[in-house]
Amino acid sequence: MDKNILFNQRIRLRHLHTFVAVAQQGTLGRAAETLSLSQPALSKTLNELEELTGVRLFERGRLGAQLTTMGEQFLIHAVKVLDALNHAGQSVNLPVSTRPVVIRLGALTTAAMGMLPQILDRFHQQQPHATVQVATLHNNVLLAGLRAGEFEIGIGRMADSDMMAGLTYELLFLESLK
């Protein structure tokens, strides 16, 4: 089996946490204290990681654990992975009121060119953290997209009652036929 595939299947977060703690603390004993582990358990995890990577990550001695050149390279990636996981965890733990809101809006080209910029400007004044994704479509495609749940809001023309079935709508303006 490919070494990289095997690595990806067997690597665990505990390996990365242990590796980074030893790199930061400089000794296995202090890293074990930081992680609330016994030193033998920490050594075992570190040995597993070095076996998975196929390289020596630390030179261990009486003065502690010093990163090897490969260890220094691996540290850059390990920190990035743990940082990315931290950010991911923080993003899902945001209060509902501060989570980013994305609204998908379908509009006729004429509405997008005419009234939509003013509507979006007012909306963003009231909801500055919201993102509005706009798609310009033909009316029949817009109505089908609304029914399929592809859009939360649509700005289009009234159509046959069959095409409007299942949709809630509000009249925004009347066009005169001159």
C-alpha positions in Angstrom: 0.0 0.0 0.0 1.2 3.5 -0.8 3.0 5.1 2.2 1.0 8.3 2.0 -2.3 6.5 1.9 -1.3 4.5 4.9 -0.2 7.7 6.7 -3.5 9.4 6.0 -5.5 6.5 7.2 -3.6 6.0 10.5 -2.6 9.5 11.6 -4.7 10.8 14.6 -5.0 14.2 16.2 -3.3 12.8 19.3 -0.2 12.3 17.2 -0.2 15.9 16.1 -1.0 17.3 19.5 1.8 15.2 21.1 4.3 16.2 18.4 3.5 20.0 18.7 3.6 19.8 22.5 7.1 18.2 22.5 8.3 20.7 20.0 7.0 23.6 22.1 8.1 22.3 25.5 11.5 20.9 24.4 11.2 17.9 26.7 9.0 14.8 26.8 8.4 15.3 30.5 7.1 18.9 30.3 5.0 18.0 27.2 3.5 15.0 29.0 2.5 17.3 31.9 1.0 19.8 29.5 -1.1 17.1 27.9 -1.9 15.4 31.2 -0.3 12.2 29.9 2.3 9.8 31.4 5.7 10.1 29.8 5.6 6.5 28.5 2.2 7.1 26.8 3.6 10.3 25.2 6.7 8.4 24.0 4.6 5.7 22.6 2.5 8.2 20.6 5.6 9.9 19.4 7.1 6.6 18.3 3.9 5.8 16.4 4.1 9.1 14.6 7.7 8.6 13.6 6.8 5.1 12.3 3.9 6.6 10.3 6.1 9.3 8.8 9.0 7.0 8.3 11.4 9.6 9.6 13.0 10.7 12.8 11.3 13.9 14.0 13.3 14.5 17.2 16.7 13.8 18.4 16.2 12.8 22.0 19.0 13.3 24.6 19.8 14.4 28.1 19.0 18.0 27.2 15.6 17.2 25.9 14.1 16.7 22.4 15.4 18.7 19.5 13.6 18.8 16.2 15.4 17.3 13.2 15.3 19.0 9.9 12.4 16.8 8.9 10.7 17.5 12.2 10.9 21.2 11.6 9.2 20.8 8.2 6.6 18.5 9.7 5.9 21.1 12.5 4.9 23.7 10.0 2.2 21.4 8.6 1.1 20.0 12.0 0.5 23.5 13.4 -1.5 24.5 10.3 -3.7 21.4 10.6 -4.4 22.1 14.3 -4.9 25.8 13.7 -7.4 25.0 10.9 -9.3 22.6 13.2 -9.4 25.2 15.9 -10.8 27.8 13.4 -13.4 25.2 12.2 -14.5 24.6 15.8 -14.8 28.3 16.5 -16.9 28.9 13.4 -19.5 26.4 14.4 -19.5 27.6 18.0 -20.4 31.2 17.0 -23.7 32.4 18.4 -26.4 32.1 15.8 -26.7 35.9 15.6 -23.0 36.2 14.4 -22.9 33.3 12.0 -22.6 34.4 8.4 -26.0 34.4 6.5 -26.1 33.6 2.8 -29.3 34.4 0.9 -29.7 33.0 -2.6 -31.7 35.4 -4.8 -32.9 34.7 -8.3 -34.0 37.7 -10.4 -35.0 38.6 -13.9 -32.3 40.6 -15.7 -34.5 43.6 -16.0 -35.1 43.6 -12.2 -31.4 43.0 -11.5 -30.5 46.0 -13.7 -33.3 48.2 -12.4 -34.5 47.9 -8.8 -32.1 45.3 -7.3 -29.1 47.5 -6.6 -31.3 49.8 -4.4 -32.9 46.8 -2.7 -29.5 45.3 -1.9 -28.1 48.6 -0.7 -31.0 48.9 1.8 -30.7 45.3 2.8 -27.0 45.5 3.5 -27.5 48.6 5.6 -29.8 46.5 7.8 -27.9 43.2 7.6 -24.2 44.2 7.0 -22.9 40.6 7.7 -25.2 38.9 5.2 -24.1 37.7 1.8 -26.5 37.8 -1.1 -25.8 35.5 -4.0 -27.7 36.8 -7.1 -28.5 34.7 -10.2 -30.2 36.4 -13.2 -32.6 34.0 -15.0 -35.6 33.7 -17.3 -38.9 33.8 -15.4 -39.8 30.1 -15.9 -36.3 29.0 -14.7 -36.6 31.4 -11.7 -40.0 30.0 -10.7 -38.7 26.4 -11.1 -35.6 27.3 -9.0 -37.8 28.7 -6.2 -40.0 25.6 -6.1 -36.9 23.4 -6.0 -35.4 25.4 -3.1 -32.4 26.7 -5.1 -33.4 30.3 -4.1 -34.8 31.7 -0.9 -36.1 34.8 -2.8 -37.0 35.6 -6.4 -37.9 38.8 -8.2 -39.8 37.9 -11.3 -43.1 38.3 -13.2 -46.5 36.9 -12.3 -47.1 33.8 -14.3 -49.9 31.3 -14.9 -51.4 29.9 -11.8 -49.9 26.5 -12.5 -46.4 28.0 -12.5 -47.1 30.0 -9.3 -48.5 27.0 -7.4 -46.8 26.4 -4.1 -45.1 29.8 -4.0 -45.8 32.6 -1.7 -45.5 36.0 -3.5 -46.0 39.7 -3.0 -46.7 42.3 -5.6 -43.9 44.8 -5.7 -44.9 47.0 -8.6 -47.2 47.2 -11.7 -46.0 47.8 -15.2 -48.2 49.8 -17.5 -48.7 48.5 -21.0 -48.3 51.5 -23.3 
